[in-house]
């Protein structure tokens, strides 16, 4: 019998060798067992190391170190453990079980040394975790290759027998108040020495370790000397101790990066949620950069659709404003070293700051090697990492400090095609998946009313409740400027000094505090309607000021209040079902400052409040709350102003509309009929922009509703930012070359049947000056198709047009846009569009915009 005590002596691991030479262990904390007698061992082609072990010696060590990483849930990580190595001999090999006891858990791994061989086969493990009989609350994820499933609350029963479950897995004893979490560590950063594993259930409270299903029952071929991944169990007295556990990081090797100054945690804007083809638009991407720079967010993530011809240009534009650029790619483009060594250096040379690599969806040993290979190259070229469609984190962020986040979570994107994730899931993952490491949930989406089932307050709180080194906000440009909750997002930080669970229970609610030296942010979410009472005893002496963001009565708007608070105060939040709240506390509340304000976010503007407009034809003024007042455009309304000079301006409307509507807008001799998109709800304010000419001097804006349900108008903003004026070219018969045909859709000529020998040519493209232009292709597509573009006799741009159907059945009705950069000469130019090896999407026309 061997025993290993934690540094504080409260946790004890006991290992006993049986008569047949096998090993069993158990774990107790505060004198009570949390893991009952469980098997240890590994079976290989060198021999079976599950029994017949001959003890040789024991080695003990004490570990005490502190380290920091650029990304993490706390400023300083403490690795304090006692270690015991039990050395045995069997099958002419040295077999070691190395164990570590921490104050909040334990871990062990297997080690094999032998002579005369470089490789061997691991047939399987005999690793068990027999959970204490008092642990009758379980949260388990049915195993799925993407790890994008719920953590289901369940009980021990026969249905668990032989069923695979993903890790981490959570268990709770109401009797003892102890929380147990099972997971593995040090897997994807070992050059593919092992596969990722899952747990196999058993009704008799036993969870055993099983190989990745992708291994198809075959043994794992690995190297000698051998070290298995760590198998570990967190044993926490409360949820705060659980969330703060860093055992998996402590079990990984130290950083391989000496200079981490280039690694920057971030909050990024991300267009994909609202427009899956948004990354196809260069100009819109610049607008996102402008907003990130003005609001103080650190980055922009370009998802599927970005074009190689303009990413470098966008990186230069963004870096001038201190904004990072992340680009998405499928891992299939990088799945061999040869592919990765070609593309990763290229993307780094463009100035890209990080890669979002998607669609691993595999736990095999080979896939673990791919993670390591890609991480090595990204470290070499100073690129930050976001693995998507990925395995759960296992502490590799210590070895790779540029590991900012990973998916492996059923996140916000699932609203696109289902009614999950729900509030129950959101209230569970802070205590399951997020404990293991940062997660790219992509929080704060509220525009999809069809599937979204949580309130605005719930969505607002998620970036504080959840931890991620890169937080990608699922908010489109048009929603951010008009949403009150954006101010709370701007209050959040890209990195915190620590985290504390103020209140919570998996599936019920979560109140999470994250803090710096001088600022405290609280995110609270709930599943049932409830009152959450929070102690503020984490504050120092004296008076502080709190800014509280809560749901309106129906959860369709955000209400903001401010109050004085002290450490002895208790904050009481009345939360709606599926609701939430955000709280920001500091010594003295200061107005939010702006960063670089230019381009789309130019600070050269005049604001015209809706409450000051003249009501016409039955329009009526309305006050929605103390901060938001305007009018309902039943008929018409007029605004009066004065312009300094005659020129084109951007006019940005802030409004809410349950359905699309049509507006006639007049300013002087200028009249335009504008189709206005819905904002999804009458209390959800968005922005929509049109370009208008305004003469110097006094002017009158007149807006009139032509059709559609009456919108609510909050305000107008007239912006002097030299807006881009497109030059449009429609489709004509003379544009067809070598085949194809023109059809009429909604009164618009559309070129179809293009590709192979059929080209589209624009031979009379006139521009006023030579230079680089944005070419915008207006098209419709039921699938993704390649297209090549050539201006005059210049370089051919090979790209593709993404499907415009979204998640619906493939259709050719929805219109989309794609932008590339092309060089044109002064005067007349020729532009040809073709595809030598396939068909082209349906083209509706092109537009040119001077860059």
C-alpha positions in Angstrom: 0.0 0.0 0.0 1.3 3.4 -0.9 -0.2 6.8 0.0 0.2 10.2 -1.6 -1.1 13.3 0.2 -1.8 16.6 -1.3 0.2 19.6 -0.1 -2.5 20.6 2.3 -3.0 17.0 3.5 -6.8 17.1 2.8 -6.7 14.9 -0.3 -5.2 11.4 -0.2 -4.5 8.9 -3.0 -4.0 5.3 -2.0 -2.5 2.7 -4.3 -2.6 -1.0 -3.5 -1.1 -4.0 -5.3 -3.3 -7.0 -5.5 -2.1 -10.6 -5.2 -2.0 -11.0 -9.0 0.3 -8.1 -9.3 -2.4 -5.7 -10.5 -2.9 -2.1 -9.2 -5.9 -0.4 -7.7 -6.2 3.1 -6.4 -8.8 5.2 -4.5 -9.0 8.9 -3.6 -10.4 10.6 -0.6 -10.8 14.2 0.4 -11.5 15.5 3.9 -11.5 11.8 5.0 -14.3 10.8 2.6 -13.8 8.7 -0.5 -14.6 10.5 -3.8 -13.2 7.7 -6.0 -13.6 4.1 -4.9 -11.1 1.3 -5.6 -10.4 1.5 -9.3 -8.2 -0.4 -11.7 -5.0 0.9 -13.3 -2.9 -0.5 -16.2 -2.3 -0.7 -19.9 -2.1 -3.5 -22.4 0.5 -3.5 -25.2 2.2 -5.8 -27.6 5.2 -5.7 -25.3 3.1 -7.3 -22.7 0.1 -6.8 -20.5 0.8 -4.2 -17.8 -2.5 -4.7 -16.0 -1.2 -7.5 -13.7 1.9 -9.5 -13.0 3.8 -6.3 -12.0 7.0 -6.7 -9.9 7.7 -3.7 -7.7 11.2 -2.3 -7.8 11.1 1.1 -6.1 9.3 4.3 -5.4 10.4 7.9 -6.1 8.8 10.9 -4.5 9.1 14.6 -5.4 7.5 17.9 -4.5 6.4 20.3 -7.2 5.9 24.0 -6.5 5.9 26.6 -9.3 4.0 29.6 -10.6 3.7 30.7 -14.2 1.6 33.0 -16.3 0.2 32.8 -19.8 -1.1 35.6 -22.0 -4.5 33.9 -22.1 -6.2 32.4 -19.1 -8.8 32.7 -16.4 -6.3 34.1 -13.9 -3.1 36.1 -13.9 -1.0 33.5 -12.1 -1.3 29.8 -12.3 0.0 27.8 -9.2 1.3 24.3 -9.7 1.7 22.8 -6.3 1.6 19.0 -6.0 3.2 16.0 -4.4 4.4 13.3 -6.8 4.9 9.6 -6.4 6.4 7.4 -9.1 5.9 3.6 -8.6 8.4 1.7 -10.6 7.7 -1.9 -11.6 9.2 -4.5 -13.9 7.3 -6.7 -16.3 7.8 -8.3 -19.8 11.5 -7.2 -19.8 10.4 -3.6 -19.5 10.3 -0.8 -16.9 6.7 0.1 -16.1 6.0 3.2 -14.0 2.8 4.7 -12.7 3.4 8.4 -11.9 0.9 10.1 -9.7 0.4 13.6 -8.5 -1.8 14.9 -5.7 -3.0 18.5 -5.8 -5.1 20.2 -3.2 -8.0 20.1 -5.7 -7.5 16.7 -7.3 -5.2 14.0 -8.6 -3.7 12.7 -11.8 -1.7 9.7 -13.0 -0.1 8.5 -16.2 1.8 5.3 -17.4 5.4 5.2 -18.5 7.2 2.4 -20.3 10.9 2.0 -21.0 12.5 -1.0 -22.8 15.5 -1.7 -24.9 15.8 -2.8 -28.5 12.6 -1.2 -29.8 11.6 2.2 -31.0 7.9 1.7 -31.3 5.2 -0.6 -30.0 1.4 -1.0 -29.9 -1.0 0.0 -27.2 -4.0 -2.2 -27.3 -6.0 -0.5 -24.6 -6.1 0.8 -21.1 -7.5 -0.7 -17.9 -8.1 2.8 -16.4 -11.1 3.2 -14.3 -12.7 5.9 -12.2 -15.2 4.3 -9.8 -17.1 7.3 -8.5 -18.2 7.6 -4.9 -21.6 6.1 -4.1 -22.7 9.5 -2.8 -22.2 11.1 -6.2 -25.6 10.7 -7.6 -25.8 13.9 -9.8 -24.1 13.5 -13.2 -23.6 15.8 -16.2 -22.4 13.8 -19.2 -22.1 14.6 -22.9 -23.0 11.8 -25.2 -19.8 11.4 -27.2 -19.8 13.3 -30.5 -16.7 13.9 -32.7 -17.3 17.7 -32.6 -18.0 17.9 -28.8 -20.9 20.1 -29.8 -23.6 18.5 -27.7 -25.3 19.2 -24.4 -24.1 18.0 -21.0 -27.1 16.1 -20.0 -28.1 15.9 -16.3 -28.8 12.2 -15.6 -28.5 9.4 -13.1 -26.6 6.1 -12.9 -28.7 3.5 -14.8 -28.4 0.6 -17.2 -28.6 2.8 -20.3 -25.0 3.9 -19.5 -23.5 0.5 -19.9 -21.0 0.6 -22.8 -22.1 4.1 -23.8 -19.3 6.5 -24.8 -19.3 9.9 -23.1 -17.1 12.9 -23.9 -14.8 14.6 -21.4 -14.9 16.6 -19.3 -17.6 14.8 -17.2 -19.0 16.2 -14.0 -20.3 14.4 -10.9 -21.7 15.9 -7.6 -22.4 14.5 -4.1 -25.2 16.4 -2.4 -24.3 14.6 0.8 -20.6 15.6 0.8 -20.9 18.7 -1.3 -18.0 17.5 -3.4 -17.7 18.1 -7.2 -15.7 15.5 -9.3 -14.6 16.3 -12.8 -12.8 13.7 -15.1 -10.7 14.6 -18.0 -7.3 14.0 -19.7 -4.3 16.3 -20.3 -1.1 16.5 -22.4 -2.5 14.9 -25.6 -2.4 17.1 -28.7 1.1 18.5 -27.9 2.9 15.2 -28.0 3.5 14.9 -31.7 0.7 12.3 -32.2 1.9 9.8 -29.6 -1.6 8.9 -28.6 -5.2 9.4 -29.5 -7.7 11.4 -27.6 -9.9 9.3 -25.4 -13.5 9.2 -24.1 -15.2 7.6 -21.1 -17.2 4.4 -21.3 -20.1 4.3 -18.8 -21.3 1.6 -16.5 -24.3 1.6 -14.2 -22.1 0.5 -11.3 -20.6 4.0 -11.0 -17.6 3.1 -13.0 -16.2 5.2 -15.9 -13.4 3.6 -17.9 -11.1 5.1 -20.5 -11.7 4.1 -24.1 -9.8 4.9 -27.3 -11.2 7.3 -29.9 -13.9 5.6 -32.0 -12.0 6.7 -35.1 -9.3 4.2 -34.2 -11.9 1.5 -35.0 -10.8 -0.9 -32.3 -7.2 -1.0 -33.6 -4.2 -0.5 -31.3 -2.3 2.8 -31.1 1.2 2.7 -32.5 3.5 4.9 -30.4 7.1 5.5 -29.5 9.5 4.5 -26.8 10.2 5.7 -24.2 6.5 6.1 -23.7 4.4 8.4 -21.6 0.6 8.2 -21.7 -1.6 11.2 -21.5 -2.5 12.2 -17.9 -5.8 11.0 -16.6 -7.0 13.4 -13.9 -9.8 14.0 -11.5 -10.7 17.4 -10.0 -12.1 17.1 -6.5 -13.6 20.5 -5.6 -15.4 21.6 -2.4 -17.5 24.1 -4.4 -18.1 25.4 -7.9 -15.6 28.3 -7.4 -12.8 25.8 -6.6 -13.9 23.8 -9.7 -13.9 26.7 -12.1 -10.5 27.9 -10.8 -8.9 24.5 -11.1 -5.9 24.5 -13.4 -4.8 20.9 -13.0 -4.8 20.2 -16.7 -2.5 23.2 -17.4 -0.2 22.1 -14.6 0.1 18.7 -16.2 1.3 20.1 -19.5 4.9 21.0 -20.3 6.0 24.6 -19.9 5.8 27.2 -22.7 7.9 26.6 -25.9 7.7 30.3 -26.6 10.1 32.7 -24.8 8.9 36.0 -26.3 5.1 36.1 -26.0 4.8 39.8 -26.6 3.0 39.1 -30.0 0.3 37.1 -28.4 -2.7 39.3 -27.6 -6.0 38.2 -26.2 -8.9 39.8 -28.0 -12.6 40.6 -28.5 -13.4 40.3 -32.1 -16.2 41.3 -34.4 -17.5 38.5 -36.6 -20.0 38.9 -39.5 -20.7 35.2 -40.2 -23.6 34.9 -37.7 -25.7 37.5 -39.5 -24.4 37.0 -43.0 -22.6 33.7 -43.7 -21.2 35.3 -46.8 -20.2 38.5 -45.0 -16.4 37.7 -45.3 -16.8 37.9 -49.1 -17.1 41.7 -48.8 -13.9 43.7 -48.6 -15.7 47.0 -48.0 -17.9 45.6 -45.3 -14.9 44.1 -43.6 -13.2 47.5 -43.5 -16.3 48.8 -41.9 -16.0 46.1 -39.2 -12.4 47.2 -38.7 -13.6 50.8 -38.3 -16.1 49.8 -35.6 -13.6 47.6 -33.8 -11.1 50.5 -33.7 -13.7 53.0 -32.5 -15.2 50.8 -29.8 -11.9 49.4 -28.5 -12.3 45.8 -29.6 -9.1 44.1 -30.5 -10.0 42.1 -33.7 -12.0 41.0 -36.6 -12.5 37.4 -37.6 -13.0 36.7 -41.3 -14.9 33.5 -41.7 -15.4 31.5 -44.9 -15.4 33.6 -48.0 -12.4 36.0 -47.6 -10.4 36.5 -50.8 -6.7 36.2 -51.2 -6.5 39.2 -53.4 -7.4 41.6 -50.5 -6.6 40.1 -47.1 -3.1 41.6 -47.1 -4.6 45.0 -47.9 -7.1 44.6 -45.1 -4.4 43.6 -42.6 -2.5 46.7 -43.4 -5.6 48.8 -42.9 -6.5 47.1 -39.7 -3.0 47.2 -38.2 -2.9 51.0 -38.7 -5.9 51.0 -36.3 -4.4 48.4 -33.9 -7.0 45.8 -34.9 -6.1 42.1 -35.4 -7.2 40.1 -38.4 -8.1 36.4 -38.0 -8.9 34.3 -41.0 -10.9 31.0 -41.2 -9.8 28.0 -43.1 -10.8 24.3 -43.3 -8.2 22.0 -41.8 -8.4 20.0 -45.0 -6.4 22.7 -46.7 -3.6 22.1 -44.1 -3.9 18.4 -43.3 -0.4 17.6 -44.5 2.9 19.2 -43.6 3.4 20.0 -47.2 0.1 21.9 -47.5 0.6 23.7 -44.2 4.2 24.7 -45.0 2.9 26.3 -48.2 -0.1 28.2 -46.8 0.8 29.2 -43.2 3.9 31.2 -44.2 1.9 32.9 -47.0 -0.9 34.0 -44.7 1.6 35.2 -42.1 3.3 37.3 -44.8 0.0 39.0 -45.5 0.0 40.2 -41.9 -2.7 37.8 -40.6 -2.6 37.6 -36.8 -4.4 34.3 -36.2 -6.0 31.3 -37.8 -9.4 29.8 -37.1 -8.9 26.2 -38.4 -12.1 24.3 -38.7 -13.5 20.8 -39.3 -11.1 18.5 -37.4 -14.0 16.5 -36.0 -11.9 13.5 -35.2 -10.1 12.2 -32.1 -7.7 9.9 -33.9 -4.0 9.7 -33.2 -3.3 11.1 -36.6 -5.5 14.1 -35.9 -3.6 14.7 -32.7 -0.5 14.8 -34.8 -2.1 17.3 -37.1 -2.9 19.6 -34.2 0.7 19.5 -33.1 2.1 20.0 -36.6 -0.1 23.1 -37.1 0.7 24.6 -33.8 4.4 24.2 -34.4 4.1 26.1 -37.7 1.9 28.8 -36.2 4.4 29.4 -33.4 7.2 29.6 -36.0 5.3 32.2 -37.9 3.8 34.0 -34.9 0.1 33.2 -35.5 -2.5 32.8 -32.8 -4.6 29.6 -32.7 -8.4 29.0 -32.7 -9.1 25.3 -33.4 -12.7 24.7 -34.5 -14.7 21.6 -35.0 -12.2 20.4 -32.5 -11.4 18.2 -29.5 -11.9 19.6 -26.0 -8.9 21.6 -24.6 -6.6 19.6 -22.4 -4.2 22.2 -21.0 -2.1 22.7 -24.1 -2.4 26.4 -23.7 0.5 26.3 -21.2 2.8 24.7 -23.8 1.4 26.9 -26.6 0.6 30.3 -25.1 -0.7 31.3 -28.6 -3.6 28.8 -28.1 -6.3 31.4 -27.6 -9.5 29.4 -27.8 -11.2 26.4 -29.3 -14.6 25.3 -30.2 -15.5 21.8 -28.9 -18.7 23.4 -27.6 -22.3 23.6 -28.8 -22.2 27.3 -29.3 -24.3 30.1 -30.8 -24.0 28.9 -34.4 -26.4 26.1 -33.7 -29.3 28.6 -33.6 -28.9 28.8 -37.3 -30.5 25.3 -37.7 -31.9 24.3 -34.3 -33.4 25.6 -31.1 -30.3 24.8 -29.2 -28.3 25.9 -27.2 -30.9 26.8 -24.6 -30.5 28.5 -21.2 -30.1 25.1 -19.5 -27.1 24.3 -21.6 -25.6 27.8 -21.1 -26.0 27.5 -17.4 -24.2 24.1 -17.5 -21.1 24.7 -19.6 -19.4 27.2 -17.2 -19.1 24.2 -14.8 -18.2 21.6 -17.4 -16.6 22.4 -20.8 -15.3 25.9 -19.9 -13.5 24.5 -16.8 -11.2 22.5 -19.2 -10.2 25.6 -21.2 -11.2 28.6 -23.3 -14.2 28.0 -25.6 -15.2 29.9 -28.7 -19.0 29.9 -28.1 -19.4 33.1 -30.2 -21.7 34.8 -27.7 -24.2 37.7 -27.8 -26.6 36.9 -30.6 -30.2 38.0 -30.4 -31.4 38.6 -34.0 -32.6 35.0 -34.8 -36.0 35.1 -33.2 -37.0 31.9 -35.0 -34.7 29.8 -32.8 -33.3 32.0 -30.1 -34.8 31.2 -26.8 -33.0 33.5 -24.3 -33.4 37.1 -23.5 -31.2 40.0 -24.4 -29.9 40.2 -20.9 -28.9 36.6 -21.1 -27.0 37.1 -24.3 -25.4 40.3 -23.0 -24.0 38.4 -19.9 -22.4 35.5 -21.8 -19.0 37.1 -22.7 -18.4 37.5 -18.9 -19.9 34.2 -17.9 -17.8 32.3 -20.5 -14.0 32.4 -20.7 -12.2 32.7 -24.1 -8.9 34.2 -25.1 -10.6 35.3 -28.3 -14.3 36.2 -27.9 -16.0 36.4 -31.2 -19.2 38.5 -30.9 -22.1 37.1 -33.0 -23.3 40.6 -33.6 -23.6 42.2 -37.0 -22.4 45.8 -37.6 -26.0 47.0 -38.0 -27.0 45.8 -34.5 -24.0 47.0 -32.5 -24.4 50.7 -32.8 -28.0 50.9 -31.9 -28.0 48.3 -29.0 -27.6 49.6 -25.5 -25.9 46.4 -24.5 -22.9 47.2 -26.7 -21.7 49.6 -23.9 -21.5 46.6 -21.6 -19.5 44.7 -24.2 -17.1 47.6 -24.4 -16.7 47.6 -20.6 -15.5 44.0 -20.8 -11.8 43.2 -21.0 -9.7 41.0 -23.3 -8.0 39.5 -20.2 -8.7 39.4 -16.5 -6.7 38.8 -13.3 -9.0 36.4 -11.8 -12.5 34.7 -11.7 -14.9 33.9 -8.9 -18.2 32.0 -8.9 -20.6 34.1 -6.9 -23.5 31.7 -7.3 -24.6 28.9 -9.5 -25.7 25.4 -10.2 -25.3 23.4 -13.4 -28.4 23.9 -15.6 -30.0 26.4 -13.2 -28.0 29.6 -13.1 -24.5 31.0 -13.1 -23.2 34.2 -11.7 -19.5 34.7 -12.6 -17.2 37.5 -11.5 -14.1 38.5 -13.5 -11.9 41.3 -12.4 -8.8 43.4 -12.8 -7.2 45.7 -10.2 -9.7 48.4 -10.6 -12.7 47.0 -12.4 -15.2 44.1 -11.6 -17.6 42.6 -14.2 -20.4 40.2 -13.3 -22.3 38.1 -15.8 -25.4 36.4 -14.5 -27.6 33.9 -16.5 -30.5 31.7 -15.5 -32.8 29.1 -16.8 -35.8 29.4 -14.5 -37.2 32.8 -13.5 -35.5 33.6 -10.2 -34.0 36.3 -7.9 -30.3 36.0 -7.6 -28.7 37.6 -4.6 -25.0 38.5 -4.8 -22.7 39.5 -2.1 -20.3 42.3 -3.0 -17.8 41.4 -0.3 -15.0 41.1 -3.0 -14.8 44.9 -3.1 -12.4 46.9 -0.9 -13.3 49.6 1.6 -15.2 52.6 0.6 -17.8 53.5 -2.0 -18.0 52.2 -5.6 -20.3 52.9 -8.6 -22.1 50.1 -10.4 -23.6 50.1 -13.8 -26.3 47.4 -14.1 -27.7 46.1 -17.4 -30.9 44.1 -17.0 -33.8 42.8 -19.2 -36.8 45.0 -19.8 -40.1 43.6 -18.6 -40.4 41.2 -21.6 -36.7 40.7 -22.2 -36.8 42.5 -25.6 -34.7 45.5 -24.6 -31.9 46.3 -22.1 -32.5 48.5 -19.1 -29.5 50.4 -17.7 -29.3 51.8 -14.2 -26.5 53.2 -12.0 -26.1 53.1 -8.2 -23.6 53.4 -5.4 -22.4 50.2 -3.8 -20.1 49.0 -0.9 -18.5 45.7 0.0 -21.2 45.1 2.7 -24.0 45.5 0.2 -26.0 42.7 -1.4 -27.1 43.0 -5.0 -30.5 41.5 -5.8 -31.3 40.8 -9.4 -34.7 39.7 -10.5 -34.2 37.6 -13.6 -36.7 36.5 -16.2 -36.9 32.9 -17.3 -34.0 32.3 -19.7 -32.8 35.8 -18.7 -29.7 37.4 -17.5 -27.9 40.6 -16.4 -24.5 42.3 -16.6 -22.9 44.4 -13.9 -19.9 46.7 -14.2 -18.3 48.1 -11.0 -15.5 50.6 -10.5 -14.6 53.4 -8.1 -16.1 56.1 -10.4 -18.0 55.5 -13.6 -16.5 57.3 -16.5 -18.1 57.7 -19.9 -16.8 55.2 -22.5 -14.0 56.7 -24.6 -13.6 56.1 -28.3 -10.5 54.8 -30.1 -9.7 55.7 -33.7 -12.9 57.1 -35.3 -12.7 57.1 -39.1 -14.3 55.6 -42.1 -17.5 53.9 -41.2 -17.2 55.2 -37.7 -16.1 58.8 -38.6 -16.6 61.3 -35.8 -17.6 63.9 -38.3 -21.3 63.6 -38.0 -24.5 65.4 -36.9 -27.2 63.5 -35.0 -30.9 64.2 -35.4 -33.0 62.7 -32.6 -36.3 61.2 -33.6 -38.0 63.0 -30.7 -37.2 66.3 -32.4 -38.6 65.4 -35.8 -41.9 66.9 -37.1 -44.7 64.4 -37.3 -46.7 64.2 -40.5 -49.6 62.0 -41.8 -50.3 60.3 -38.6 -46.8 59.5 -37.3 -46.6 59.7 -33.5 -43.8 60.2 -31.0 -43.0 57.5 -28.5 -40.6 57.1 -25.5 -39.5 53.5 -25.1 -37.4 54.1 -21.9 -35.5 56.9 -20.2 -32.7 56.7 -22.8 -34.6 55.9 -26.0 -37.3 58.1 -27.6 -38.4 58.6 -31.2 -41.5 58.1 -33.2 -43.5 55.5 -35.1 -43.5 56.2 -38.8 -47.2 55.7 -39.5 -47.0 58.2 -42.4 -44.1 60.7 -42.7 -41.7 62.8 -40.7 -39.3 65.6 -41.3 -35.9 66.6 -39.9 -34.3 70.0 -40.3 -30.6 70.7 -40.5 -27.7 72.6 -42.0 -24.8 71.4 -44.1 -21.4 73.1 -44.2 -20.7 72.1 -47.8 -22.3 70.5 -50.9 -21.2 66.9 -51.1 -22.3 63.3 -50.7 -23.0 62.1 -47.1 -23.8 58.8 -45.4 -27.2 58.9 -43.8 -27.5 56.2 -41.1 -31.0 55.5 -39.8 -31.6 53.9 -36.4 -34.9 52.1 -36.3 -36.8 48.9 -35.3 -39.1 47.0 -37.6 -40.7 43.6 -37.3 -40.8 43.1 -41.0 -39.2 44.6 -44.1 -40.6 48.0 -45.2 -40.2 50.5 -48.0 -39.3 54.2 -47.4 -39.3 57.2 -49.7 -36.6 59.6 -48.7 -36.3 63.1 -50.0 -33.7 65.8 -49.5 -33.9 68.8 -51.8 -34.1 67.6 -55.4 -32.9 64.1 -54.3 -35.5 61.4 -53.9 -34.9 57.7 -53.4 -37.1 54.7 -52.7 -35.3 52.4 -50.3 -36.0 48.8 -49.2 -35.4 48.6 -45.5 -34.6 45.3 -43.8 -36.4 44.1 -40.7 -34.7 44.3 -37.3 -36.4 41.1 -36.1 -38.4 42.8 -33.4 -40.1 46.2 -32.7 -37.8 46.9 -29.8 -34.5 45.8 -31.5 -32.9 48.8 -33.1 -30.6 48.4 -36.0 -28.9 50.8 -38.5 -29.3 51.0 -42.2 -27.3 53.4 -44.4 -27.9 55.2 -47.7 -25.8 57.7 -49.5 -27.4 61.1 -50.2 -26.3 64.3 -51.8 -26.8 67.4 -49.6 -26.4 71.0 -50.7 -24.7 73.5 -48.4 -27.0 75.5 -46.2 -30.4 74.6 -44.6 -32.0 71.4 -45.7 -35.0 69.2 -44.9 -35.0 65.4 -44.7 -38.4 63.9 -45.4 -39.0 60.2 -44.8 -42.3 58.6 -45.8 -43.4 55.0 -45.3 -44.6 53.5 -48.6 -45.3 50.0 -47.5 -44.8 47.5 -44.7 -45.7 47.7 -41.0 -44.8 51.0 -39.4 -41.3 51.1 -38.0 -40.1 52.8 -34.9 -37.4 55.5 -35.6 -35.0 56.4 -33.0 -32.6 58.9 -34.7 -30.7 59.7 -37.9 -27.0 60.4 -38.2 -25.6 62.4 -41.1 -21.9 61.4 -41.5 -19.3 63.3 -43.4 -17.1 60.3 -44.3 -16.7 60.6 -48.1 -18.8 57.5 -48.9 -18.0 55.2 -51.8 -20.3 55.7 -54.8 -20.6 52.5 -56.9 -20.5 52.5 -60.7 -23.1 49.9 -61.7 -23.1 47.7 -64.9 -26.1 45.5 -65.5 -26.3 42.5 -67.8 -26.8 42.9 -71.5 -26.8 40.5 -74.5 -23.4 41.9 -75.6 -21.9 40.8 -72.3 -22.3 37.1 -73.2 -19.5 35.4 -75.1 -19.5 31.8 -76.2 -22.9 30.8 -74.8 -25.0 31.4 -71.8 -28.4 33.2 -71.8 -30.2 36.1 -70.1 -33.3 35.6 -68.0 -35.4 38.1 -66.3 -35.9 37.9 -62.5 -37.9 40.5 -60.7 -37.3 42.8 -63.7 -33.6 42.4 -63.6 -31.5 40.8 -66.4 -29.6 37.7 -65.1 -26.8 35.9 -66.9 -27.2 32.1 -66.5 -25.6 29.1 -68.2 -22.1 30.5 -67.8 -18.9 28.5 -67.6 -16.8 26.2 -69.7 -16.8 28.1 -73.0 -19.4 30.7 -72.0 -18.0 33.9 -70.5 -19.3 37.2 -69.3 -17.4 40.2 -70.7 -17.7 43.9 -69.9 -15.8 45.7 -72.6 -16.8 49.3 -71.9 -15.9 49.7 -68.2 -15.0 53.4 -67.7 -13.2 54.7 -64.7 -11.9 58.3 -64.1 -8.4 57.4 -63.0 -6.0 54.5 -63.0 -5.7 52.5 -59.7 -7.0 49.7 -57.6 -10.8 49.3 -57.5 -13.3 47.1 -55.6 -15.2 44.9 -58.0 -18.5 43.8 -56.5 -20.2 40.8 -58.2 -23.9 40.6 -57.6 -25.1 37.0 -58.0 -27.3 34.2 -56.9 -26.2 30.6 -56.2 -27.6 27.4 -54.9 -24.1 26.0 -54.4 -20.5 27.1 -54.4 -18.9 27.7 -57.7 -15.5 28.8 -59.0 -15.0 31.9 -61.0 -12.0 33.6 -62.6 -11.8 37.3 -63.2 -9.4 39.2 -65.4 -9.1 43.0 -66.0 -7.7 43.9 -69.4 -4.8 41.5 -69.9 -3.7 41.6 -66.3 -3.4 38.9 -63.7 -6.2 36.4 -63.4 -8.0 36.3 -60.0 -9.2 32.8 -59.3 -11.9 32.7 -56.6 -15.3 31.3 -55.9 -18.9 32.5 -55.2 -20.3 31.0 -52.1 -23.9 29.6 -52.0 -26.5 32.3 -51.2 -29.0 29.7 -49.9 -27.7 29.6 -46.3 -29.0 26.6 -44.4 -32.1 26.3 -46.5 -32.8 24.0 -49.4 -30.5 25.0 -52.3 -32.1 27.7 -54.3 -31.1 30.3 -56.8 -33.4 33.0 -55.6 -31.4 34.7 -52.9 -29.0 37.5 -54.0 -25.5 37.8 -52.6 -22.3 39.8 -53.3 -18.6 39.1 -53.6 -15.8 41.7 -53.7 -12.3 41.4 -55.2 -9.7 44.0 -55.8 -8.6 44.7 -59.4 -6.3 47.1 -61.1 -7.8 49.3 -63.8 -6.4 51.8 -66.2 -7.8 55.3 -66.8 -10.6 55.4 -69.3 -11.9 52.2 -70.9 -11.3 48.8 -69.5 -12.3 45.2 -70.2 -13.4 42.7 -67.5 -14.0 39.1 -68.3 -15.5 36.5 -65.9 -15.1 32.8 -66.7 -14.6 29.3 -65.4 -12.7 26.9 -67.6 -13.5 23.8 -65.6 -17.1 24.2 -64.5 -20.3 26.3 -64.3 -20.6 29.8 -62.9 -23.3 31.2 -60.5 -26.1 33.3 -61.9 -24.7 36.9 -62.4 -26.9 39.9 -62.0 -24.3 42.6 -62.6 -21.2 44.2 -61.3 -20.3 47.4 -59.4 -17.0 49.3 -59.2 -16.0 51.3 -56.3 -12.8 53.4 -56.1 -10.6 52.1 -53.3 
